[in-house]
Each structure stands twice: as C-alpha cells, then as structure tokens.
Amino acid sequence: MLSVPCTVRNWSETGVKIELPPQTALPRRFWLIDHRFALTHEARLVWRDENFAGLELLAPRELAPEGNPLLRFLRGIWAAKPAR
C-alpha cells in the first residue's frame, strides 16, 4: 500500500477538497485518514484538477487497535505521522 500526504482545504460531512504534491496519482477509491480524531474514511475520487482533488467521503471508521487487519494497518500509518 502507498501513503500520500495531502492537505485538506475544505471539509464537509460528505466530502473534502484536498491538495496533493505535484503529479501525485490517486486511485478511484482509497482510505483517507483523519489525524485529528483517529478516524478513516473510505474516499471516492469525484474530480481532479492539477494538485487538487474532490473526494466523496463514505462511512467513517474508528482506527481501533484490535479487530480488522486493514484498520490496524491504517492505525499504524496514523500513529507514525503526527497531525499538522
């Protein structure tokens, strides 16, 4: 799996606008980690314009240390990269 840093420019309950490093590729669906609250959202790419992307946010999930192996993996990414 790949981890890409981004900056959230706008956030709503259903979507976000993010800014990415130049020429960063994004898949159509991926996980967006919210460092503030130890949450992750499955995200769907809705639009892309140079270094910006609009994402639809699907159901949030807590990054619990036990249980689902995917959530444990994402929690490891969250723990390794402090919030800005």
TABEL-V727679 format. One record per pair of residues at least 4 apart in sequence whose ideal C-beta (glycine too) atoms are under 8 Angstrom apart, sorted by sequence separation. I is the first residue (numbers start at 1). J is the second residue. D is the distance in Angstrom with one decimal. If there is no record, write none. Layout:
[[I;J;D] [I;J;D]]
//
This chain:
[[12;16;7.3] [20;24;4.2] [26;30;6.8] [34;38;7.6] [48;52;7.4] [49;53;7.7] [64;68;7.7] [67;71;6.3] [68;72;6.7] [69;73;6.4] [70;74;6.4] [71;75;6.2] [72;76;6.8] [73;77;7.1] [74;78;6.3] [75;79;6.1] [76;80;6.3] [77;81;6.5] [11;16;5.0] [34;39;4.4] [48;53;4.9] [67;72;7.3] [10;16;6.4] [20;26;7.3] [33;39;7.6] [34;40;6.9] [47;53;6.8] [48;54;7.7] [66;72;7.5] [9;16;7.8] [10;17;4.2] [33;40;5.1] [34;41;6.8] [46;53;8.0] [47;54;4.3] [64;71;6.0] [65;72;6.5] [8;16;5.3] [9;17;4.6] [32;40;6.7] [45;53;6.1] [46;54;4.5] [63;71;5.9] [8;17;7.4] [9;18;6.6] [31;40;5.0] [32;41;4.9] [45;54;7.7] [46;55;6.3] [62;71;7.7] [8;18;5.6] [9;19;5.6] [31;41;7.1] [32;42;7.9] [45;55;6.1] [46;56;5.3] [61;71;6.2] [65;75;5.9] [7;18;6.6] [31;42;6.0] [32;43;4.3] [44;55;6.5] [63;74;5.8] [64;75;7.3] [6;18;4.3] [7;19;4.5] [30;42;7.7] [31;43;6.9] [43;55;4.2] [44;56;4.4] [63;75;4.0] [6;19;6.3] [29;42;6.5] [30;43;5.8] [43;56;6.9] [6;20;5.0] [18;32;7.8] [29;43;6.9] [43;57;5.9] [44;58;6.7] [6;21;8.0] [29;44;5.4] [30;45;7.9] [42;57;7.8] [43;58;7.1] [63;78;5.4] [4;20;6.7] [5;21;7.1] [16;32;7.1] [28;44;6.7] [29;45;7.3] [41;57;4.4] [42;58;4.2] [4;21;7.4] [28;45;5.2] [41;58;6.2] [42;59;6.9] [6;24;7.9] [27;45;7.3] [41;59;7.4] [26;45;5.5] [41;60;5.1] [42;61;7.9] [4;24;5.6] [40;60;7.1] [41;61;7.6] [39;60;4.8] [40;61;5.4] [4;26;7.6] [26;48;7.0] [39;61;6.7] [32;55;6.5] [39;62;6.1] [40;63;5.8] [38;62;6.6] [39;63;6.6] [32;57;7.1] [38;63;4.6] [34;60;7.5] [16;43;7.6] [24;51;7.8] [26;53;6.0] [22;51;6.0] [21;51;7.3] [33;63;7.4] [15;46;7.1] [20;51;5.4] [40;71;7.1] [19;51;5.6] [20;52;7.4] [19;52;5.6] [20;53;6.4] [18;52;7.0] [40;74;5.0] [17;52;6.2] [18;53;5.4] [17;53;7.3] [17;54;5.5] [18;55;6.5] [38;75;7.4] [16;54;7.6] [17;55;7.7] [40;78;7.7] [15;54;6.4] [16;55;5.1] [31;70;8.0] [15;55;5.8] [38;78;6.1] [15;56;5.1] [16;57;6.4] [33;74;6.1] [14;56;6.5] [15;57;5.6] [9;52;7.2] [14;57;5.9] [31;74;5.8] [35;78;6.3] [13;57;7.5] [33;77;6.2] [33;78;5.1] [35;81;7.1] [35;82;7.2] [36;83;5.9] [35;83;3.6] [35;84;7.6] [1;73;7.2] [3;77;5.4] [5;81;7.5] [7;84;7.8] [3;81;7.6]]
//
